[in-house]
Amino acid sequence: MIGFLLHSADDSYDVTAVSSAQKAITLMENQSIALFILDYALPEISGVELCRMIRQTDSETPIILYSGMTRELDRHEALTAGATEFLIKPNDLERLVETVGRLMNERLIIFEEQTFH
């Protein structure tokens, strides 16, 4: 659903969805990822733990934790693990699209600055 929503908002988005943390790790090893959207609850490990794992090798790619977990402790744990943003399902669905757009534009600006300097 999120992939459809994002592609509808901007058809230049190439969205790849995976169903587990292991599949996400394998995907990361085989291709460049511009932005991650993680759920808090994943089959093998939590989205927060996957976020920590990503941050061990990638400190720059934006990570959005989009979760049904609503406690401030959950938000704090995600941001401490390295998440760029923490949004709450389903209330922040429109904000998710806006946040993805903003983060992708920020990455484009950084890329252009690095390319031309």
N, C-alpha and C positions, 0 to 999 in steps of 0.2 A: 504494500500500500504506500509506504513512504517513497519507494522508488518511482511509482506512478505519479505521486503528488509532486515530487521534485522535477521529474521529467516534464510534467504538465506546466510547471512554473517556468522552466527554462529547458528547451529541448536540446541545448548543448550539453547538458549534464549526462554523463555516461555512468549510470548507477549500477553497481554490482552488489547483489545481496547474498550473504552467506548465512547458514543456519547454525554455525557453531564457532567457538573461539578458535579451534584448531583449523577450521577452513579459513578463517580470517588471517591467521598466522601464515598459512600456506600461500594465500593470496598476496600478502605483504612481501613474502620472500621472492615472488615471481613477477611482480609488477609494481609500478609506482602508484601510490595512493595519494590523492589530493586532499581528502578529508574523510574522517571516520565518523560514523554515527553508530554508537553502541547502545544496546539495551543493558540495563542493570542486571537483569536475570537472563543468563545464558545457560545452556545445558551442562557444560563441564565446569566452568569457572564463572565468576561474576564479571560483568562488564567493567567494574572498577579494577579487578585484577588484570583483565586484558589491557585496560588503559595503562596500568603500571608496566606491563610487558612491552607495550608499544613504546612507551617513553624511555625504556632502557636503550633502544636503538634509534629512536626518532623523537627528537625534542621539538620539532617544528610543525609537523603536520597537525592541523586542527582536529580536535576530538570533541564531538558533541555526545554527551551521555543523555539519552532520551529515555526516560524511565517513568514507570508508575509509582516509584518510591518517592514519597512526598515529604519525608522528615528532613529537617535542616541538617541532621547528622549525615544523611545520605548525600546531600548536596556537598557538604564539607568533605566527606570521604572522596567523592568523585573529583572535586577540584584539587584536593591534596594529591591525588594519584596522577594528576596532570591533565585532567579534562579542561578544555578551553571553555566550554559552556555546559550547563546542566539544565535541561528542560524537562518539564513534567507532562507525561501522557495523560489524557489526550488533550488537555487544556492548551498546551503550547504548540499545537499543530501549525497554526499560521505563523507563529514566532519561529518555528523550526525552519520553514521556508525562507523567512527573512534572514535568519541567522546563517543558514547555509550560503545564501547570496552574499551577505556581508563578508563572511570568512573567505569565500572563494575570491571575491574582489580584492581583499587584503592580500591574499597569496599572489594574485596576479600583479599587484603593485610591487610587492617585494621582489618577485621574479624579474619584472621589468627593470627595477632599480639595480639588481645584481647583474643583469645582462648588459646594461648600458654604462656601468662603471668599471 
